[in-house]
Amino acid sequence: MYWTYGFIVGGVIVLVVAILLITILLIARNIRRLAGEALSVAAEIETGTKPIWGVAGANDIVRDIARAAKSLEGRVKGIAAVLERSA
């Protein structure tokens, strides 16, 4: 009689474990699908943000131009001062 209860309890445990495994497999498939979508979106984001990294290079160039302009301004002021003295 007790062995019948043991088989029933064992069967219920096996059924619960099977349901849990099936659930885990379905969730894993969903995660895999979502990961694929995320990777494709990440590639689009990378393509869309590449120009932003070029801004840093442009900023460096603008800084160099500003330094050169300030240097030229100082030189021009020096030349103007010399010309004013000689005039």
DODRENFI-129433 format. One record per residue: x, y, z of N, C-alpha, C in turn; residue in three letters; residue number from 1. Coordinates in pm, whole numbers, plus 50000, padded with zeros to 5 digits. Each point is the difference from the previous one (the first is absolute). Last residue first. Layout:
REM DODRENFI-129433
   n_px   n_py   n_pz  ca_px  ca_py  ca_pz   c_px   c_py   c_pz  residuo  num
      X      Y      Z      X      Y      Z      X      Y      Z      ALA  NUM
...
***
This chain:
REM DODRENFI-129433
   n_px   n_py   n_pz  ca_px  ca_py  ca_pz   c_px   c_py   c_pz  residuo  num
  55683  60440  46175  49924  50096  49918  50006  50141  50050      ALA   87
  50191  49596  50205  50082  50048  49889  49926  50105  49917      SER   86
  49788  49786  50368  50119  50071  50051  50080  50062  49886      ARG   85
  49630  49728  49900  49955  50126  50057  50118  50082  50051      GLU   84
  50080  49566  49834  49964  50090  49891  49955  50135  50054      LEU   83
  50090  49656  50308  50125  50042  49935  49970  50100  49889      VAL   82
  49633  49804  50213  50069  50089  50092  50130  50052  49938      ALA   81
  49755  49677  49765  49930  50129  49998  50070  50100  50092      ALA   80
  50157  49558  49999  50035  50066  49873  49935  50138  49994      ILE   79
  49884  49733  50365  50142  50038  50007  50044  50074  49876      GLY   78
  49571  49818  50008  50007  50115  50091  50144  50048  50013      LYS   77
  49931  49611  49756  49949  50116  49924  50004  50125  50088      VAL   76
  50114  49593  50202  50104  50040  49905  49957  50124  49922      ARG   75
  49689  49801  50295  50112  50058  50073  50109  50050  49908      GLY   74
  49641  49770  49810  49954  50128  50053  50113  50070  50075      GLU   73
  50071  49563  49847  50007  50098  49890  49957  50138  50048      LEU   72
  49956  49649  50303  50141  50024  49975  50018  50104  49890      SER   71
  49568  49853  50091  50050  50083  50111  50147  50034  49980      LYS   70
  49807  49703  49694  49944  50134  49982  50048  50094  50110      ALA   69
  50115  49545  50029  50074  50064  49891  49951  50143  49978      ALA   68
  49769  49738  50312  50135  50031  50050  50082  50074  49893      ARG   67
  49577  49840  49874  49987  50113  50093  50136  50040  50056      ALA   66
  49979  49619  49727  49977  50121  49919  49991  50122  50091      ILE   65
  50031  49580  50207  50127  50035  49935  49986  50128  49918      ASP   64
  49611  49827  50194  50089  50050  50104  50134  50043  49940      ARG   63
  49695  49785  49718  49955  50137  50029  50088  50063  50108      VAL   62
  50077  49550  49898  50041  50085  49887  49961  50145  50026      ILE   61
  49858  49677  50310  50146  50016  50006  50049  50093  49890      ASP   60
  49547  49879  49996  50029  50092  50111  50150  50024  50013      ASN   59
  49855  49678  49693  49971  50135  49951  50029  50103  50108      ALA   58
  50035  49551  50118  50108  50036  49909  49981  50141  49945      GLY   57
  49658  49827  50262  50119  50020  50084  50119  50041  49914      ALA   56
  49599  49874  49788  49992  50135  50058  50123  50029  50086      VAL   55
  49911  49571  49804  50072  50092  49914  50000  50143  50053      GLY   54
  49750  49654  50205  50142  49985  50033  50086  50091  49913      TRP   53
  49538  49977  49918  50024  50069  50127  50148  49992  50036      ILE   52
  49819  49762  49621  50035  50141  49976  50031  50077  50129      PRO   51
  49852  49541  50028  50139  50017  49954  50034  50146  49972      LYS   50
  49562  49798  50135  50079  50084  50091  50145  50018  49957      THR   49
  49661  49729  49764  49946  50134  50018  50085  50091  50086      GLY   48
  50113  49542  49928  50008  50070  49873  49953  50144  50015      THR   47
  49956  49720  50371  50142  50025  49973  50016  50079  49871      GLU   46
  49571  49855  50112  50042  50109  50089  50147  50034  49974      ILE   45
  49820  49631  49775  49943  50124  49948  50044  50120  50084      GLU   44
  50123  49576  50150  50073  50031  49877  49949  50130  49938      ALA   43
  49773  49831  50372  50131  50052  50040  50083  50037  49878      ALA   42
  49589  49784  49936  49980  50140  50038  50133  50063  50040      VAL   41
  50002  49545  49907  49975  50074  49877  49978  50148  50029      SER   40
  50058  49713  50366  50125  50012  49924  49978  50077  49870      LEU   39
  49626  49899  50269  50084  50101  50065  50130  50019  49923      ALA   38
  49705  49659  49863  49945  50132  49969  50088  50110  50058      GLU   37
  50115  49563  50110  50023  50024  49857  49949  50136  49957      GLY   36
  49908  49859  50435  50142  50032  49987  50035  50027  49854      ALA   35
  49567  49848  50102  50017  50140  50039  50146  50043  49989      LEU   34
  49900  49549  49919  49937  50083  49897  50022  50148  50030      ARG   33
  50143  49690  50322  50084  49991  49880  49946  50089  49889      ARG   32
  49746  49956  50391  50120  50079  50026  50091  49999  49878      ILE   31
  49625  49726  49984  49960  50140  49994  50120  50092  50023      ASN   30
  50064  49540  50050  49978  50032  49859  49962  50147  49984      ARG   29
  50041  49838  50437  50132  50007  49935  49987  50034  49852      ALA   28
  49608  49920  50247  50059  50129  50038  50136  50017  49934      ILE   27
  49788  49589  49942  49925  50105  49929  50057  50139  50033      LEU   26
  50181  49629  50229  50035  49995  49858  49929  50110  49921      LEU   25
  49890  49947  50455  50136  50052  49986  50043  50001  49854      ILE   24
  49588  49800  50102  49994  50145  50020  50137  50064  49982      THR   23
  49976  49535  49992  49938  50055  49879  49992  50153  50010      ILE   22
  50152  49773  50379  50099  49992  49891  49944  50058  49871      LEU   21
  49708  49967  50371  50104  50100  50024  50104  50001  49888      LEU   20
  49670  49668  49991  49940  50130  49972  50103  50112  50019      ILE   19
  50130  49567  50119  49985  50010  49855  49942  50135  49961      ALA   18
  50029  49900  50458  50134  50022  49943  49992  50015  49849      VAL   17
  49604  49886  50221  50039  50137  50034  50137  50033  49941      VAL   16
  49848  49558  49953  49918  50091  49920  50038  50146  50026      LEU   15
  50201  49666  50263  50051  49992  49862  49923  50096  49911      VAL   14
  49844  49958  50437  50131  50067  50000  50059  50000  49859      ILE   13
  49604  49763  50067  49974  50144  50010  50132  50077  49995      VAL   12
  50028  49534  50013  49946  50045  49872  49973  50149  49999      GLY   11
  50135  49801  50405  50110  49999  49904  49955  50050  49864      GLY   10
  49670  49939  50327  50085  50114  50036  50117  50010  49902      VAL    9
  49728  49627  49947  49923  50121  49968  50084  50125  50030      ILE    8
  50177  49581  50119  49997  50016  49855  49927  50127  49960      PHE    7
  50002  49892  50455  50135  50033  49957  50007  50021  49849      GLY    6
  49602  49841  50194  50018  50142  50029  50138  50047  49955      TYR    5
  49921  49550  49963  49913  50070  49905  50013  50151  50021      THR    4
  50213  49709  50299  50076  50013  49877  49917  50070  49893      TRP    3
  49810  49890  50418  50086  50118  50007  50080  50018  49872      TYR    2
  49723  49619  50035  49919  50118  50000  50087  50126  50000      MET    1
***
